[in-house]
Amino acid sequence: MKYMKTILLIGLGRFGRHVAMKLHELNHQVMAVDQDEEKVNRILPYVTSAQIGDSTNEEFLASLGVRNFDVCIVAIGDNFQSSLETASLLKEAGGEKKVVARAARDIQAKFLLRNGADEVVYPERQIAVWTAIRYSSDNISDYIALGDDHAIFEIQVPDNWVGKTIGQLDVRKRHHVSILAIKQNGHFAMTVITPETCLPANSTMLVLGTNQNVQKCFHI
Ligand code: ATP
C-alpha cells in the first residue's frame, strides 16, 4: 500500500494497545515492544512483528533497527523515568526519525520535548478538554481542537437556520466561522459547501472557527 508507514510502538498498556489496533485497521506496519511477555502475546494478531524487552536497555533498543521506522511511539505511561530514557535513546539511535511520546502532566511533556521527543500526546488532558466541551452543551456532538485557538465543532443546525442557504445566512461575514460539511444520521451528507447549500432539518454541521466565534455564534 502506497502510504503505509512503518511504526515502532513501545509500551502495550491500554493506551498502546488501542494505538496498535488502530494502526492495524489503517494498514500500517507496526513493530510492538513491551517488557511484559503476556502483553506482547496479546497484541500479536494486530502487529507485523513484536519483541519482548526493556526499551531503556540501549543494546536492546539498537537491535530493533530504529532507523528503519518512520515513526517511533513511546506509549509508556506510569513509569516516567522509562518513558524519558526511551524517548532519549530513540532520538539518539534514530536521528531524524520522528519520536512521539505520551505525557500525563505538563512537566512531563516539557521534559520529553527537551529530551528526544519531537511531539507529545497527552491523552488525559486532551480527552478531558473534549469531554468538558462535548458534554457541557446539548448541541455539540464532536470537537477537534486545532492549536490553542481554533477548533472544528460538530453542531446541530439551529432551528432558525433550517431551510436557509449558507449565502442567505451570510455565515462567514456575519459570524466569522466556516461551515465545512453537513452530516445526517451520523453520516456525511454534504462535504462540498457552496453559498447555495441549503441547511436541512435534523442534521449537524462541521463548523470551523475560533473558539470564541463559534461559542458566540451558537450560544454554547
Ligand atoms: P496504560 O495506562 O496504557 O494502561 P499501564 O498503566 O498499564 O498503561 P504503564 O506503566 O503506563 O502501564 O506502561 C505501559 C506499558 O509499557 C506496560 O505494558 C509496561 O509493561 C510497558 N513498559 C513500561 N516500561 C517499559 C520499558 N522500560 N520497556 C518496555 N516496556 C515497558
Residues whose N, C-alpha, C, O or C-beta is under 5 A from the ligand:
A	BS01	ATP	G11 L12 G13 R14 F15 G16 V33 D34 Q35 D36 K39 G53 D54 S55 T56 A75 I76 G77 D78 N79 S82
